[in-house]
Amino acid sequence: MEFGARELLTFGTVLAGLASGYGMIKSQLLGAQRTITKLSKLLQGIESRMDKVESDKNVVQNQLETITAILAPDKLKKMSERDGAIEERLKSLERETASQRRMHNDRHPPVKVEK
């Protein structure tokens, strides 16, 4: 089988077209790979920020639950009643102490000896 100038020219044109197509596709693939790498890094940054935001949200939510439990109306009522009872007991003890001081006047009263 003999190839003439026309066939060789056609074959060369097809090879040149294939080579240029391969070069363009390779170039576009490299560009797409760079874009994918950039997007991957961007996505990792976004994910790490989201993790931090979720962590901070959980901390705030736990703090809010604790404060809500402390400031619950039934607990505040119990604490108020307890504080009132403590205050009344303190006043009672202060009265007893004042009475003891008046009675002794910093000196012990004479003790009568029975004969």
NORNOR-V359777 format. One record per backbone hydrogen bond with DSSP energy under -1.0 kcal/mol. CO is the residue of the C=O (numbers start at 1). NH is the residue of the N-H. Records with the same first field share a line. If there is no record, write none. Layout:
# NORNOR-V359777
CO=NH, NH
This chain:
# NORNOR-V359777
4=8
5=9
6=10
7=11
8=12
9=13
10=14
11=15
12=16
13=17
14=18
15=19
16=20
17=21
18=22
19=23
20=24
21=25
22=26
23=27
24=28
25=29
26=30
27=31
28=32
29=33
30=34
31=35
32=36
33=37
34=38
35=39
36=40
37=41
38=42
39=43
40=44
41=45
42=46
43=47
44=48
45=49
46=50
47=51
48=52
49=53
50=54
51=55
52=56
53=57
54=58
55=59
56=60
57=61
58=62
59=63
60=64
61=65
62=66
63=67
64=68
65=69
66=70
67=71
72=76
73=77
74=78
75=79
76=80
77=81
78=82
79=83
80=84
81=85
82=86
83=87
84=88
85=89
86=90
87=91
88=92
89=93
90=94
91=95
92=96
93=97
94=98
95=99
96=100
97=101
98=102
99=103
100=104
101=105
104=107
